[in-house]
Amino acid sequence: MAGVAAAWLLGATAFGVDESPEDRDCPPFNTMCLRADGEGGVDLQSNTAYLEGNVRGRVVKHQISLRAQVLKLIRNERDDLARLMMDRDVVVTQPGREVMADHGLVEQASGLVVVWGNATLTGGNLTVQADEIRMENKGTLDRMRGTATEPFQMKYLGKSPLTENGAPTPVDLPDTLTVTAANGVVDHSKRQISLTGNVTLERVERAWKITAQKIVLTFSPRNELTQFQASGEAALEQPGRTVTADSIVSGNQMTTVLLVGNAKVRKPGEFDLAGDRIEVYSDAGKGIVQNANQKPLVLTIPGQRQTTYQLTQDALNRLEFAGVPRSTLDKLTPLSSRSFLGQEAMTAAVQQALTKEEADQYLNAIVKQAKQE
């Protein structure tokens, strides 16, 4: 019955038990070639046919090979083969890539491939896990999306075009990118990846983390990241530096980064810098290229943080255990409800509460036991 169902397709070939589309070339004049180990059938009223059991086939026009446990074939109102619907253990391959999922479909006219449910895409240096993946435009465009609660995940194995100081690398160095986002588009013809919706991108080898509502990545023919554009609450975290702005755009082959709109550069413990437009080197150790448009910058240099001291009841108990007389500790009890900014303030308060003899004998122990924050 499987052969009858396949033969119902105009120009289709039904292979025998010992043959498959992988065993011999699918004739180019055929619409497709199919094989199923199980049963099949035709519903003339709904103009559909089905095949079951380890179904394998090839759509000749679009160089698509497919596998599934169940395949449903649908004709349109013009009696043309319109769509293939697949269920369970779905695998669809085109030159250079493969998708797997719980469900899938192929549009015969356009070659559109859509898979959904635990979908994965692998091809060359790209791996994607998503709820839905669409391969469009003869395989030159891939779209992926997550669910309402789970973003899709992507891993891109690129090459590093430059060292941190902007010099060409003597050998190909890895530049691994990992991504989570709500939606994504891979445009193979433009060598671009567009990501939207709570995007997080990590540049693994360089310990970069970029977050934004939208990120666009551009690559060279050698899979080198040549530019990124992040917009919408954009932030770039690097070891020793964090920059934020309305948009962040790399330039000069990734050697500089331009911050536009509410731009801020922060180096913890060193300085905070704010302005409308700031350009910095990608190397966090190099600092600022220039203040674009010569608009004023606000530089904040934090002072040295002082330690806060507090003589808690636990500290008083430890002092008593160490041999400080109760009469001396009673004089210190009023200090237990106060905090002192810096050791100097703490020392002055203790000296004021005690006699000179008591302070000379017990001051160092009292300061040592005080709680420090």
C-alpha positions as CSV (number, residue, x, y, z in Angstrom):
1,M,0.0,0.0,0.0
2,A,3.0,2.3,0.6
3,G,3.9,2.1,-3.1
4,V,0.3,2.9,-4.1
5,A,0.4,6.0,-1.9
6,A,3.7,7.2,-3.3
7,A,2.6,6.5,-6.9
8,W,-0.4,8.8,-6.4
9,L,2.1,11.7,-6.5
10,L,2.7,13.0,-10.0
11,G,6.2,12.2,-10.9
12,A,7.1,10.4,-7.7
13,T,9.0,7.2,-7.4
14,A,8.2,4.5,-4.8
15,F,11.3,2.5,-4.0
16,G,11.2,-1.2,-3.1
17,V,12.1,-2.8,0.1
18,D,15.8,-3.1,-0.7
19,E,16.2,0.4,-2.3
20,S,16.0,3.9,-0.9
21,P,16.7,7.5,-2.2
22,E,20.1,7.1,-0.6
23,D,20.8,3.8,-2.5
24,R,20.6,5.4,-5.9
25,D,20.2,8.9,-7.5
26,C,16.7,10.2,-7.6
27,P,15.9,10.8,-11.3
28,P,15.9,14.6,-12.0
29,F,12.5,14.4,-13.9
30,N,10.8,13.2,-10.7
31,T,9.1,15.6,-8.3
32,M,10.4,13.4,-5.4
33,C,11.4,9.9,-4.4
34,L,10.0,8.2,-1.3
35,R,10.4,5.0,0.7
36,A,8.5,3.8,3.8
37,D,9.0,0.6,5.7
38,G,5.4,0.6,7.0
39,E,2.0,1.1,5.4
40,G,0.5,4.0,3.4
41,G,-2.8,5.1,2.0
42,V,-4.7,7.6,-0.1
43,D,-7.7,9.7,0.8
44,L,-9.1,11.0,-2.5
45,Q,-11.8,13.0,-0.8
46,S,-9.3,15.2,1.0
47,N,-6.7,14.8,-1.7
48,T,-4.0,13.6,0.7
49,A,-1.8,10.5,1.0
50,Y,0.2,9.2,3.9
51,L,3.2,7.0,4.5
52,E,4.3,5.5,7.8
53,G,7.3,3.7,9.2
54,N,10.8,5.0,8.7
55,V,9.8,7.2,5.8
56,R,12.7,8.5,3.7
57,G,12.7,10.7,0.6
58,R,14.1,13.4,-1.5
59,V,12.5,16.6,-3.0
60,V,14.5,16.9,-6.2
61,K,13.9,20.5,-7.1
62,H,15.2,21.9,-3.8
63,Q,17.9,19.4,-3.0
64,I,16.0,18.4,0.2
65,S,16.4,15.0,1.8
66,L,14.0,14.0,4.6
67,R,13.2,11.4,7.1
68,A,10.3,10.9,9.5
69,Q,8.1,8.2,11.0
70,V,5.0,9.6,9.5
71,L,4.6,11.6,6.2
72,K,1.4,13.2,4.9
73,L,1.3,14.5,1.4
74,I,-1.2,17.2,0.4
75,R,-2.3,18.4,-3.0
76,N,-3.8,21.9,-3.5
77,E,-7.0,22.8,-5.3
78,R,-5.2,22.7,-8.7
79,D,-4.2,19.1,-8.0
80,D,-0.6,20.1,-7.6
81,L,1.5,18.6,-4.8
82,A,1.6,21.4,-2.3
83,R,3.0,20.3,1.1
84,L,4.6,17.5,2.9
85,M,3.8,17.2,6.6
86,M,6.1,15.2,8.9
87,D,5.8,13.8,12.4
88,R,8.1,12.1,14.8
89,D,11.9,11.9,14.4
90,V,11.9,14.5,11.7
91,V,15.2,15.1,9.9
92,V,15.6,17.4,6.9
93,T,18.9,18.1,5.2
94,Q,20.0,20.5,2.5
95,P,23.5,21.0,1.2
96,G,25.6,22.1,4.2
97,R,23.0,21.9,7.0
98,E,20.5,19.7,8.8
99,V,17.5,20.3,11.0
100,M,15.9,17.8,13.4
101,A,12.6,18.2,15.3
102,D,9.4,16.6,16.5
103,H,7.4,17.9,13.6
104,G,8.0,19.5,10.2
105,L,6.8,20.6,6.8
106,V,8.1,21.2,3.3
107,E,6.4,23.5,0.8
108,Q,6.9,22.0,-2.6
109,A,6.7,25.2,-4.7
110,S,9.0,27.4,-2.6
111,G,11.2,24.8,-0.9
112,L,10.3,26.4,2.5
113,V,11.2,24.1,5.4
114,V,9.7,24.6,8.8
115,V,10.4,22.3,11.8
116,W,9.1,22.8,15.4
117,G,9.2,21.1,18.7
118,N,12.7,20.5,20.2
119,A,14.2,21.8,16.9
120,T,18.0,21.8,16.3
121,L,20.0,23.1,13.3
122,T,23.6,22.2,12.5
123,G,25.6,23.4,9.6
124,G,29.2,24.3,9.2
125,N,30.1,26.4,12.2
126,L,26.6,27.1,13.4
127,T,24.5,25.2,15.9
128,V,20.9,26.2,17.0
129,Q,18.4,24.9,19.5
130,A,15.0,26.5,19.2
131,D,11.2,25.8,19.4
132,E,10.8,26.6,15.7
133,I,13.3,26.9,12.8
134,R,12.5,28.0,9.3
135,M,14.8,27.5,6.3
136,E,13.7,29.9,3.5
137,N,14.7,31.3,0.2
138,K,16.4,28.2,-1.2
139,G,18.4,27.7,2.0
140,T,19.9,31.2,2.1
141,L,17.8,32.4,5.1
142,D,17.2,30.7,8.4
143,R,14.7,32.0,11.0
144,M,14.5,30.7,14.6
145,R,12.4,31.5,17.7
146,G,12.1,30.4,21.2
147,T,8.9,29.9,23.3
148,A,7.2,32.5,25.5
149,T,9.3,31.3,28.4
150,E,12.5,29.8,26.8
151,P,14.8,31.7,24.4
152,F,16.5,29.9,21.6
153,Q,20.2,29.1,21.9
154,M,22.9,29.5,19.2
155,K,26.6,28.7,19.1
156,Y,28.8,30.1,16.3
157,L,32.4,28.8,15.9
158,G,34.1,31.8,14.3
159,K,37.7,32.9,13.8
160,S,39.4,35.8,15.5
161,P,40.6,38.3,12.8
162,L,42.8,40.4,15.1
163,T,44.6,40.4,18.4
164,E,43.5,42.7,21.1
165,N,46.0,45.4,20.0
166,G,44.5,45.3,16.4
167,A,47.3,43.3,14.7
168,P,46.4,40.3,12.5
169,T,46.7,37.0,14.2
170,P,49.6,34.8,13.1
171,V,47.3,31.7,13.1
172,D,43.6,31.2,13.1
173,L,42.4,31.6,16.7
174,P,38.9,30.5,17.8
175,D,36.3,33.1,18.4
176,T,33.3,31.2,19.8
177,L,30.0,33.1,20.2
178,T,27.1,31.8,22.3
179,V,23.7,33.4,22.1
180,T,20.3,33.4,23.7
181,A,17.4,35.5,22.3
182,A,13.7,35.4,21.6
183,N,14.1,35.5,17.8
184,G,16.9,35.2,15.2
185,V,17.6,35.4,11.5
186,V,20.7,34.0,9.8
187,D,21.1,35.6,6.3
188,H,23.8,33.4,4.6
189,S,23.9,35.7,1.5
190,K,24.7,38.8,3.6
191,R,26.8,36.9,6.1
192,Q,24.7,38.4,8.9
193,I,23.0,37.2,12.0
194,S,20.2,39.4,13.5
195,L,19.0,38.7,17.0
196,T,16.0,40.3,18.8
197,G,14.3,40.1,22.2
198,N,16.4,40.0,25.4
199,V,19.6,39.1,23.6
200,T,22.6,37.9,25.5
201,L,25.8,37.2,23.5
202,E,29.1,35.9,24.9
203,R,32.4,36.0,23.1
204,V,33.9,33.1,25.0
205,E,37.6,33.3,24.4
206,R,37.7,37.1,25.2
207,A,35.3,36.9,28.1
208,W,32.9,39.5,26.5
209,K,29.3,39.7,27.4
210,I,26.9,41.8,25.3
211,T,23.3,42.3,26.2
212,A,20.7,44.3,24.3
213,Q,17.2,44.2,22.8
214,K,18.7,43.8,19.3
215,I,22.1,42.7,18.1
216,V,23.3,42.4,14.5
217,L,26.5,40.5,13.7
218,T,28.4,40.7,10.4
219,F,31.1,38.1,9.4
220,S,33.8,37.9,6.7
221,P,33.9,35.0,4.2
222,R,36.4,33.4,6.6
223,N,33.8,33.4,9.4
224,E,35.5,36.3,11.2
225,L,33.3,38.6,13.3
226,T,33.9,42.0,11.6
227,Q,31.2,44.1,13.2
228,F,28.4,44.1,15.8
229,Q,25.6,46.5,16.4
230,A,23.7,46.4,19.7
231,S,20.7,48.6,20.5
232,G,18.1,48.9,23.2
233,E,19.5,48.9,26.7
234,A,22.9,47.9,25.3
235,A,25.8,46.8,27.6
236,L,29.2,45.4,27.0
237,E,30.9,43.7,30.0
238,Q,34.6,42.9,29.8
239,P,37.2,42.0,32.4
240,G,37.9,45.3,34.2
241,R,35.3,47.4,32.3
242,T,31.6,47.8,31.6
243,V,30.2,50.2,29.0
244,T,26.5,51.0,28.5
245,A,24.5,53.1,26.0
246,D,21.4,53.3,23.9
247,S,23.4,51.7,21.1
248,I,26.9,50.2,20.9
249,V,28.6,49.8,17.5
250,S,32.0,48.3,16.8
251,G,34.3,49.9,14.2
252,N,37.7,49.5,12.5
253,Q,37.5,45.8,12.2
254,M,36.4,45.4,15.9
255,T,39.3,47.5,17.3
256,T,37.0,50.3,18.6
257,V,33.6,50.6,20.0
258,L,31.3,53.6,19.7
259,L,28.7,54.3,22.4
260,V,25.8,56.5,21.4
261,G,23.1,58.0,23.7
262,N,23.4,57.9,27.5
263,A,26.9,56.6,27.1
264,K,28.8,55.4,30.2
265,V,32.1,53.8,30.7
266,R,32.9,52.3,34.1
267,K,36.1,50.9,35.5
268,P,35.4,49.7,39.0
269,G,37.6,51.4,41.6
270,E,39.2,53.7,39.0
271,F,36.6,56.0,37.3
272,D,33.1,56.4,35.8
273,L,32.8,58.3,32.5
274,A,29.5,59.6,31.1
275,G,28.6,61.5,27.9
276,D,26.3,61.5,24.8
277,R,28.8,59.8,22.5
278,I,32.0,58.1,23.6
279,E,34.4,56.0,21.5
280,V,36.7,53.5,23.3
281,Y,39.2,50.9,22.2
282,S,37.9,47.3,22.2
283,D,40.9,46.5,24.4
284,A,39.7,47.4,27.9
285,G,43.2,48.4,28.9
286,K,43.6,51.1,26.3
287,G,40.8,53.5,27.3
288,I,39.2,56.2,25.2
289,V,39.7,56.9,21.5
290,Q,37.9,60.2,21.5
291,N,34.7,62.0,22.6
292,A,32.8,62.1,19.4
293,N,31.5,65.6,18.4
294,Q,33.6,67.1,21.2
295,K,30.7,67.1,23.6
296,P,31.5,67.4,27.3
297,L,32.2,64.3,29.4
298,V,31.6,63.8,33.1
299,L,34.4,62.0,34.8
300,T,33.9,60.6,38.3
301,I,36.8,59.3,40.3
302,P,35.7,57.5,43.5
303,G,37.7,58.2,46.7
304,Q,39.1,55.4,48.8
305,R,36.3,53.6,50.6
306,Q,36.6,53.7,54.4
307,T,35.9,50.8,56.6
308,T,32.9,51.0,59.0
309,Y,33.5,49.9,62.6
310,Q,30.9,48.8,65.1
311,L,31.4,47.6,68.7
312,T,28.7,44.9,68.8
313,Q,27.5,43.0,71.9
314,D,29.4,39.9,70.5
315,A,32.6,42.0,70.4
316,L,32.1,43.1,74.0
317,N,31.5,39.4,75.1
318,R,34.8,38.4,73.4
319,L,36.6,41.2,75.1
320,E,35.4,40.1,78.5
321,F,36.5,36.5,77.7
322,A,39.9,37.9,76.8
323,G,40.2,39.5,80.2
324,V,39.0,43.1,79.8
325,P,37.4,44.1,83.2
326,R,33.6,44.5,83.3
327,S,34.0,48.0,84.7
328,T,35.8,49.0,81.5
329,L,33.3,47.2,79.2
330,D,30.4,49.0,81.0
331,K,31.9,52.3,79.7
332,L,31.9,51.0,76.2
333,T,28.3,49.7,76.2
334,P,26.8,53.1,75.0
335,L,29.1,52.8,71.9
336,S,27.5,49.5,70.8
337,S,24.5,51.3,69.1
338,R,26.8,53.4,67.0
339,S,28.8,52.9,63.8
340,F,32.1,54.7,63.1
341,L,33.4,55.5,59.6
342,G,37.1,54.6,59.7
343,Q,39.5,53.4,62.4
344,E,40.3,57.0,63.4
345,A,36.7,57.7,64.4
346,M,36.4,54.5,66.3
347,T,39.7,55.1,68.2
348,A,38.6,58.6,69.2
349,A,35.3,57.4,70.6
350,V,36.9,54.7,72.7
351,Q,39.5,57.1,74.0
352,Q,36.8,59.5,75.1
353,A,34.9,56.8,76.9
354,L,37.8,55.3,78.8
355,T,40.5,56.6,81.1
356,K,44.0,57.2,79.6
357,E,45.2,54.1,81.5
358,E,42.4,51.9,80.2
359,A,42.8,53.2,76.6
360,D,46.6,52.6,76.7
361,Q,46.0,49.0,77.9
362,Y,43.0,47.9,75.9
363,L,42.6,50.1,72.9
364,N,44.2,47.8,70.3
365,A,42.2,44.8,71.5
366,I,38.9,46.8,71.4
367,V,39.5,48.0,67.8
368,K,40.5,44.5,66.7
369,Q,37.3,43.0,68.0
370,A,35.0,45.6,66.5
371,K,32.9,44.5,63.6
372,Q,34.3,45.8,60.3
373,E,32.3,46.3,57.0
